[in-house]
Amino acid sequence: MWILLSILGAFSQAIEMAVKKKALQVKGLNNFIAFFSFTFAGFIIGFIVFFQSEELFREVYNFPRFWHNVFWSVSLNVFSYFFLYKALDVADLSYLMPFMVLTSVFVIIPPFFLLGEIPSIIGFLGILTIVCGAILMEYKRKNKLEIRTEGEIQKIKNNRKGFVFFIITAACWTITPTTFKIAIVESSPLFASFIIVFFIGLSFSFLVILLNETSRIKEIFYFNKKEKIILLIALMIAGISIAIQQVSMNTALKLSDVSYVMAVKRTMPFFAFIIGYLYFKEREHAKRKLAATALMIAGAILIVLFN
């Protein structure tokens, strides 16, 4: 069950990233886009919590431990998404997403110290296989006679700039699965998802004001009707994707070890590759990217079969 939930989380995250990259083509609205999509996702999860238990807030088993890990989950996610949007602003989706699997190596460290979770040897080899796939995804054979156009050179610079931003995001996402799991253990997957997602959205509302995006938001009213509808639909789809991702992943985290769940979720670049290929027309080195993605999936299957 946790395997299917992890794959669903990976797929919904790929959809979220693609939709937000499309929405980010409207420059200067990064934090507003985050505020709207996370707040919308929070309302969706909150409605499910209320419908399921007939009350929005429920008893937390260990109050200090729960809120301590909620604080770190929210803080790190706000920090990570802030830089993720900067990365998506400039770099290709299919270029960035493979680097996410690199966190699979480091994600075993926090659970080891905080939860006592140790992957098996085969499981660890599976994680390394996924990392090898990520390396292949980025590998490029040098050609001294290759002549690049000015546009290609600028694209390389943008991808490298996006990579720097994304590494900060990936570093944060190495820790958040563990803080999420502790919050889940002290409450429930649904309630923890609601609280964390809602406060992430609320935090971005402060960034909108702090970074003076309010003046840029006013420009939305000057969009034509079609542009407004497209932006609204994109943000709502992103919010729905976040809600599905958070609930499915947090439920999976309750059912299995952090390192295994996150390793399976690292197959997300496969879905990002498909979306980038079909929708964003990112078709450079498609065969190598596909081979690398297959290698990452093989690593995930290795982990699943020998868990």
C-alpha positions as a LaTeX table, in Angstrom:
\begin{tabular}{lrrr}
\hline
Residue & $x$ (\AA) & $y$ (\AA) & $z$ (\AA) \\
\hline
Met1 & 0.00 & 0.00 & 0.00 \\
Trp2 & 2.75 & 2.45 & 0.94 \\
Ile3 & 4.43 & 1.80 & $-2.43$ \\
Leu4 & 1.36 & 2.92 & $-4.37$ \\
Leu5 & 0.97 & 5.95 & $-2.09$ \\
Ser6 & 4.63 & 6.88 & $-2.64$ \\
Ile7 & 4.25 & 6.61 & $-6.43$ \\
Leu8 & 1.07 & 8.70 & $-6.25$ \\
Gly9 & 3.01 & 11.29 & $-4.26$ \\
Ala10 & 5.77 & 11.30 & $-6.89$ \\
Phe11 & 3.28 & 11.70 & $-9.75$ \\
Ser12 & 1.32 & 14.48 & $-8.05$ \\
Gln13 & 4.55 & 16.32 & $-7.21$ \\
Ala14 & 5.61 & 16.17 & $-10.87$ \\
Ile15 & 2.23 & 17.64 & $-11.85$ \\
Glu16 & 2.63 & 20.34 & $-9.19$ \\
Met17 & 6.09 & 21.30 & $-10.46$ \\
Ala18 & 4.97 & 21.40 & $-14.09$ \\
Val19 & 1.91 & 23.53 & $-13.34$ \\
Lys20 & 3.93 & 25.92 & $-11.20$ \\
Lys21 & 6.62 & 26.25 & $-13.85$ \\
Lys22 & 3.87 & 27.22 & $-16.27$ \\
Ala23 & 2.42 & 29.69 & $-13.75$ \\
Leu24 & 5.87 & 31.10 & $-13.00$ \\
Gln25 & 6.06 & 32.40 & $-16.56$ \\
Val26 & 4.11 & 35.28 & $-15.02$ \\
Lys27 & 7.19 & 36.96 & $-13.52$ \\
Gly28 & 7.34 & 38.39 & $-10.02$ \\
Leu29 & 4.57 & 36.28 & $-8.48$ \\
Asn30 & 6.55 & 33.40 & $-7.00$ \\
Asn31 & 5.46 & 33.88 & $-3.40$ \\
Phe32 & 1.87 & 34.68 & $-4.33$ \\
Ile33 & 1.69 & 31.46 & $-6.36$ \\
Ala34 & 3.02 & 29.53 & $-3.35$ \\
Phe35 & 0.60 & 31.30 & $-0.99$ \\
Phe36 & $-2.45$ & 30.58 & $-3.14$ \\
Ser37 & $-1.63$ & 26.95 & $-4.00$ \\
Phe38 & $-0.64$ & 25.91 & $-0.45$ \\
Thr39 & $-3.57$ & 27.73 & 1.16 \\
Phe40 & $-5.96$ & 26.13 & $-1.32$ \\
Ala41 & $-4.41$ & 22.72 & $-0.57$ \\
Gly42 & $-4.76$ & 23.42 & 3.16 \\
Phe43 & $-8.47$ & 24.11 & 2.78 \\
Ile44 & $-8.93$ & 20.88 & 0.81 \\
Ile45 & $-7.16$ & 18.78 & 3.46 \\
Gly46 & $-8.90$ & 20.68 & 6.26 \\
Phe47 & $-12.29$ & 19.88 & 4.70 \\
Ile48 & $-11.37$ & 16.17 & 4.56 \\
Val49 & $-10.25$ & 16.25 & 8.22 \\
Phe50 & $-13.50$ & 17.96 & 9.28 \\
Phe51 & $-15.63$ & 15.59 & 7.18 \\
Gln52 & $-13.84$ & 12.55 & 8.60 \\
Ser53 & $-13.81$ & 13.50 & 12.31 \\
Glu54 & $-16.47$ & 16.24 & 12.42 \\
Glu55 & $-13.93$ & 18.53 & 14.06 \\
Leu56 & $-11.06$ & 20.50 & 12.54 \\
Phe57 & $-8.65$ & 20.08 & 15.44 \\
Arg58 & $-8.00$ & 16.83 & 17.21 \\
Glu59 & $-5.97$ & 15.73 & 20.19 \\
Val60 & $-2.22$ & 15.65 & 19.71 \\
Tyr61 & $-0.47$ & 12.85 & 21.60 \\
Asn62 & 2.73 & 14.72 & 22.44 \\
Phe63 & 2.04 & 18.44 & 22.19 \\
Pro64 & 5.66 & 19.83 & 22.39 \\
Arg65 & 7.14 & 17.18 & 20.07 \\
Phe66 & 4.36 & 17.61 & 17.51 \\
Trp67 & 4.59 & 21.40 & 17.28 \\
His68 & 8.39 & 21.36 & 17.38 \\
Asn69 & 8.46 & 19.19 & 14.25 \\
Val70 & 5.63 & 21.17 & 12.63 \\
Phe71 & 7.75 & 24.29 & 13.10 \\
Trp72 & 10.76 & 22.72 & 11.34 \\
Ser73 & 8.61 & 21.15 & 8.61 \\
Val74 & 6.99 & 24.49 & 7.82 \\
Ser75 & 10.21 & 26.54 & 8.07 \\
Leu76 & 12.27 & 24.22 & 5.87 \\
Asn77 & 9.50 & 23.83 & 3.32 \\
Val78 & 9.02 & 27.59 & 2.99 \\
Phe79 & 12.78 & 27.98 & 2.56 \\
Ser80 & 12.95 & 25.12 & 0.05 \\
Tyr81 & 9.99 & 26.25 & $-2.05$ \\
Phe82 & 11.28 & 29.82 & $-2.11$ \\
Phe83 & 14.44 & 28.63 & $-3.87$ \\
Leu84 & 12.63 & 25.95 & $-5.88$ \\
Tyr85 & 10.51 & 28.59 & $-7.57$ \\
Lys86 & 13.62 & 30.61 & $-8.34$ \\
Ala87 & 15.09 & 27.46 & $-9.92$ \\
Leu88 & 11.94 & 26.71 & $-11.94$ \\
Asp89 & 11.92 & 30.33 & $-13.06$ \\
Val90 & 15.14 & 29.92 & $-15.03$ \\
Ala91 & 15.90 & 26.22 & $-15.62$ \\
Asp92 & 14.29 & 23.33 & $-17.50$ \\
Leu93 & 12.00 & 21.03 & $-15.52$ \\
Ser94 & 13.61 & 17.86 & $-16.91$ \\
Tyr95 & 17.07 & 19.24 & $-16.04$ \\
Leu96 & 16.29 & 20.05 & $-12.41$ \\
Met97 & 14.16 & 17.16 & $-11.20$ \\
Pro98 & 16.77 & 14.36 & $-11.53$ \\
Phe99 & 18.90 & 16.07 & $-8.88$ \\
Met100 & 16.16 & 15.39 & $-6.35$ \\
Val101 & 17.12 & 11.71 & $-6.20$ \\
Leu102 & 20.51 & 12.70 & $-4.78$ \\
Thr103 & 18.75 & 13.34 & $-1.48$ \\
Ser104 & 18.01 & 9.62 & $-1.29$ \\
Val105 & 21.57 & 9.05 & $-0.11$ \\
Phe106 & 21.36 & 11.68 & 2.61 \\
Val107 & 17.75 & 11.08 & 3.64 \\
Ile108 & 18.81 & 7.99 & 5.59 \\
Ile109 & 20.87 & 10.11 & 8.01 \\
Pro110 & 18.16 & 11.99 & 9.99 \\
Pro111 & 15.97 & 8.85 & 10.46 \\
Phe112 & 19.04 & 6.94 & 11.68 \\
Phe113 & 19.70 & 9.42 & 14.51 \\
Leu114 & 16.12 & 10.45 & 15.32 \\
Leu115 & 14.08 & 7.31 & 14.61 \\
Gly116 & 16.59 & 4.45 & 14.66 \\
Glu117 & 15.66 & 3.41 & 11.10 \\
Ile118 & 18.49 & 1.62 & 9.26 \\
Pro119 & 18.03 & 0.45 & 5.63 \\
Ser120 & 19.14 & $-3.07$ & 4.72 \\
Ile121 & 22.26 & $-3.56$ & 2.61 \\
Ile122 & 20.12 & $-4.31$ & $-0.45$ \\
Gly123 & 18.00 & $-1.26$ & 0.29 \\
Phe124 & 21.11 & 0.90 & 0.47 \\
Leu125 & 22.34 & $-0.55$ & $-2.86$ \\
Gly126 & 18.97 & 0.37 & $-4.34$ \\
Ile127 & 19.43 & 3.95 & $-3.17$ \\
Leu128 & 22.91 & 4.03 & $-4.75$ \\
Thr129 & 21.42 & 2.69 & $-8.00$ \\
Ile130 & 19.01 & 5.61 & $-8.05$ \\
Val131 & 21.93 & 7.99 & $-7.54$ \\
Cys132 & 23.78 & 6.40 & $-10.48$ \\
Gly133 & 20.74 & 7.13 & $-12.60$ \\
Ala134 & 20.90 & 10.76 & $-11.55$ \\
Ile135 & 24.57 & 10.94 & $-12.54$ \\
Leu136 & 23.77 & 9.46 & $-15.95$ \\
Met137 & 20.98 & 12.00 & $-16.35$ \\
Glu138 & 23.50 & 14.83 & $-16.06$ \\
Tyr139 & 26.39 & 13.18 & $-17.94$ \\
Lys140 & 27.42 & 14.91 & $-21.14$ \\
Arg141 & 30.24 & 13.88 & $-23.45$ \\
Lys142 & 32.50 & 16.87 & $-24.16$ \\
Asn143 & 33.08 & 17.82 & $-27.77$ \\
Lys144 & 35.79 & 20.40 & $-28.45$ \\
Leu145 & 34.41 & 21.15 & $-31.92$ \\
Glu146 & 30.91 & 21.83 & $-30.62$ \\
Ile147 & 29.71 & 25.35 & $-31.40$ \\
Arg148 & 26.91 & 26.72 & $-29.29$ \\
Thr149 & 24.60 & 29.56 & $-30.20$ \\
Glu150 & 24.11 & 32.51 & $-27.87$ \\
Gly151 & 20.72 & 31.10 & $-26.89$ \\
Glu152 & 22.22 & 27.70 & $-26.00$ \\
Ile153 & 24.93 & 29.33 & $-23.90$ \\
Gln154 & 22.33 & 31.38 & $-22.01$ \\
Lys155 & 20.26 & 28.23 & $-21.46$ \\
Ile156 & 23.28 & 26.44 & $-19.96$ \\
Lys157 & 23.92 & 29.41 & $-17.66$ \\
Asn158 & 20.26 & 29.45 & $-16.59$ \\
Asn159 & 20.28 & 25.70 & $-15.90$ \\
Arg160 & 23.40 & 26.02 & $-13.77$ \\
Lys161 & 21.90 & 28.95 & $-11.89$ \\
Gly162 & 18.75 & 26.93 & $-11.35$ \\
Phe163 & 20.87 & 24.00 & $-10.16$ \\
Val164 & 22.40 & 26.14 & $-7.38$ \\
Phe165 & 18.93 & 27.18 & $-6.20$ \\
Phe166 & 17.66 & 23.61 & $-6.42$ \\
Ile167 & 20.52 & 22.18 & $-4.34$ \\
Ile168 & 19.34 & 24.39 & $-1.45$ \\
Thr169 & 15.84 & 22.98 & $-1.95$ \\
Ala170 & 17.13 & 19.41 & $-2.05$ \\
Ala171 & 19.14 & 19.95 & 1.13 \\
Cys172 & 15.97 & 21.05 & 2.97 \\
Trp173 & 14.03 & 18.10 & 1.58 \\
Thr174 & 16.62 & 15.76 & 3.04 \\
Ile175 & 15.44 & 16.69 & 6.54 \\
Thr176 & 11.71 & 17.37 & 6.11 \\
Pro177 & 10.57 & 13.74 & 5.62 \\
Thr178 & 11.81 & 12.92 & 9.12 \\
Thr179 & 10.21 & 15.97 & 10.75 \\
Phe180 & 7.01 & 15.16 & 8.86 \\
Lys181 & 7.04 & 11.57 & 10.12 \\
Ile182 & 7.52 & 12.60 & 13.76 \\
Ala183 & 4.58 & 15.02 & 13.44 \\
Ile184 & 2.52 & 12.20 & 11.90 \\
Val185 & 3.40 & 9.76 & 14.68 \\
Glu186 & 2.25 & 12.33 & 17.26 \\
Ser187 & $-1.09$ & 12.96 & 15.47 \\
Ser188 & $-2.25$ & 11.51 & 12.13 \\
Pro189 & $-1.29$ & 11.80 & 8.44 \\
Leu190 & $-4.34$ & 13.93 & 7.62 \\
Phe191 & $-4.11$ & 16.28 & 10.58 \\
Ala192 & $-0.35$ & 16.77 & 10.25 \\
Ser193 & $-0.76$ & 17.43 & 6.50 \\
Phe194 & $-3.47$ & 20.01 & 7.17 \\
Ile195 & $-1.51$ & 21.91 & 9.83 \\
Ile196 & 1.80 & 21.92 & 7.94 \\
Val197 & 0.37 & 22.81 & 4.52 \\
Phe198 & $-1.87$ & 25.54 & 5.96 \\
Phe199 & 1.01 & 27.18 & 7.84 \\
Ile200 & 3.26 & 26.97 & 4.75 \\
Gly201 & 0.62 & 28.93 & 2.85 \\
Leu202 & 0.28 & 31.42 & 5.70 \\
Ser203 & 4.05 & 31.92 & 5.81 \\
Phe204 & 4.15 & 32.77 & 2.13 \\
Ser205 & 1.49 & 35.44 & 2.68 \\
Phe206 & 4.01 & 37.24 & 4.91 \\
Leu207 & 6.69 & 36.89 & 2.21 \\
Val208 & 4.29 & 38.42 & $-0.33$ \\
Ile209 & 4.04 & 41.52 & 1.89 \\
Leu210 & 7.67 & 41.52 & 2.98 \\
Leu211 & 9.04 & 41.29 & $-0.58$ \\
Asn212 & 6.49 & 43.78 & $-1.89$ \\
Glu213 & 4.72 & 41.46 & $-4.32$ \\
Thr214 & 1.40 & 43.15 & $-3.58$ \\
Ser215 & 1.99 & 45.78 & $-6.28$ \\
Arg216 & 2.73 & 43.02 & $-8.80$ \\
Ile217 & $-0.45$ & 41.15 & $-7.80$ \\
Lys218 & $-2.51$ & 44.19 & $-8.77$ \\
Glu219 & $-1.32$ & 43.72 & $-12.34$ \\
Ile220 & $-3.28$ & 40.45 & $-12.50$ \\
Phe221 & $-6.47$ & 42.51 & $-12.70$ \\
Tyr222 & $-5.21$ & 43.96 & $-15.99$ \\
Phe223 & $-4.83$ & 40.49 & $-17.53$ \\
Asn224 & $-7.42$ & 39.62 & $-20.15$ \\
Lys225 & $-10.17$ & 37.17 & $-19.16$ \\
Lys226 & $-8.45$ & 34.16 & $-20.73$ \\
Glu227 & $-5.14$ & 34.83 & $-18.94$ \\
Lys228 & $-6.93$ & 35.20 & $-15.59$ \\
Ile229 & $-8.80$ & 31.92 & $-16.06$ \\
Ile230 & $-5.65$ & 30.05 & $-17.09$ \\
Leu231 & $-3.70$ & 31.36 & $-14.08$ \\
Leu232 & $-6.55$ & 30.53 & $-11.67$ \\
Ile233 & $-6.95$ & 27.00 & $-13.05$ \\
Ala234 & $-3.18$ & 26.44 & $-12.86$ \\
Leu235 & $-3.06$ & 27.53 & $-9.22$ \\
Met236 & $-6.06$ & 25.36 & $-8.31$ \\
Ile237 & $-4.52$ & 22.32 & $-10.02$ \\
Ala238 & $-1.26$ & 23.00 & $-8.17$ \\
Gly239 & $-3.20$ & 23.17 & $-4.87$ \\
Ile240 & $-5.01$ & 19.91 & $-5.57$ \\
Ser241 & $-1.69$ & 18.26 & $-6.49$ \\
Ile242 & $-0.13$ & 19.48 & $-3.23$ \\
Ala243 & $-3.06$ & 18.09 & $-1.22$ \\
Ile244 & $-2.83$ & 14.68 & $-2.92$ \\
Gln245 & 0.94 & 14.64 & $-2.56$ \\
Gln246 & 0.96 & 15.54 & 1.14 \\
Val247 & $-1.79$ & 13.13 & 2.20 \\
Ser248 & $-0.44$ & 10.20 & 0.16 \\
Met249 & 3.18 & 10.73 & 1.21 \\
Asn250 & 2.39 & 11.28 & 4.89 \\
Thr251 & 0.24 & 8.16 & 4.96 \\
Ala252 & 3.08 & 6.22 & 3.31 \\
Leu253 & 5.54 & 7.59 & 5.89 \\
Lys254 & 3.35 & 6.21 & 8.67 \\
Leu255 & 3.36 & 2.77 & 7.04 \\
Ser256 & 7.05 & 2.41 & 6.22 \\
Asp257 & 10.57 & 3.74 & 6.87 \\
Val258 & 11.42 & 7.25 & 5.72 \\
Ser259 & 14.35 & 6.16 & 3.53 \\
Tyr260 & 12.30 & 3.59 & 1.59 \\
Val261 & 9.29 & 5.88 & 1.05 \\
Met262 & 11.46 & 8.76 & $-0.13$ \\
Ala263 & 13.53 & 6.47 & $-2.38$ \\
Val264 & 10.37 & 5.35 & $-4.21$ \\
Lys265 & 9.20 & 8.95 & $-4.40$ \\
Arg266 & 12.49 & 9.80 & $-6.11$ \\
Thr267 & 11.07 & 8.15 & $-9.23$ \\
Met268 & 9.33 & 11.50 & $-9.70$ \\
Pro269 & 11.91 & 12.54 & $-12.37$ \\
Phe270 & 10.35 & 9.88 & $-14.64$ \\
Phe271 & 7.03 & 11.71 & $-14.55$ \\
Ala272 & 8.82 & 15.07 & $-14.85$ \\
Phe273 & 10.69 & 13.73 & $-17.89$ \\
Ile274 & 7.43 & 12.71 & $-19.59$ \\
Ile275 & 5.79 & 16.06 & $-18.81$ \\
Gly276 & 8.88 & 18.00 & $-19.90$ \\
Tyr277 & 9.12 & 15.98 & $-23.12$ \\
Leu278 & 5.46 & 16.19 & $-24.11$ \\
Tyr279 & 4.38 & 19.57 & $-22.73$ \\
Phe280 & 7.47 & 21.79 & $-22.45$ \\
Lys281 & 9.17 & 20.20 & $-25.51$ \\
Glu282 & 12.39 & 19.60 & $-23.54$ \\
Arg283 & 13.72 & 16.92 & $-25.89$ \\
Glu284 & 17.50 & 17.34 & $-25.75$ \\
His285 & 19.35 & 14.10 & $-24.89$ \\
Ala286 & 15.97 & 12.34 & $-24.54$ \\
Lys287 & 17.39 & 8.79 & $-24.86$ \\
Arg288 & 20.03 & 9.34 & $-22.18$ \\
Lys289 & 17.50 & 10.94 & $-19.87$ \\
Leu290 & 15.13 & 8.03 & $-20.40$ \\
Ala291 & 17.89 & 5.49 & $-19.70$ \\
Ala292 & 18.83 & 7.35 & $-16.53$ \\
Thr293 & 15.22 & 7.45 & $-15.42$ \\
Ala294 & 14.90 & 3.69 & $-16.00$ \\
Leu295 & 17.96 & 3.15 & $-13.83$ \\
Met296 & 16.41 & 5.19 & $-11.03$ \\
Ile297 & 13.20 & 3.17 & $-11.26$ \\
Ala298 & 15.27 & $-0.04$ & $-11.13$ \\
Gly299 & 16.84 & 1.19 & $-7.90$ \\
Ala300 & 13.41 & 1.91 & $-6.43$ \\
Ile301 & 12.18 & $-1.57$ & $-7.41$ \\
Leu302 & 15.29 & $-3.08$ & $-5.80$ \\
Ile303 & 14.41 & $-1.32$ & $-2.56$ \\
Val304 & 10.79 & $-2.45$ & $-2.75$ \\
Leu305 & 11.54 & $-6.11$ & $-3.52$ \\
Phe306 & 14.06 & $-6.51$ & $-0.70$ \\
Asn307 & 12.36 & $-4.35$ & 1.94 \\
\hline
\end{tabular}
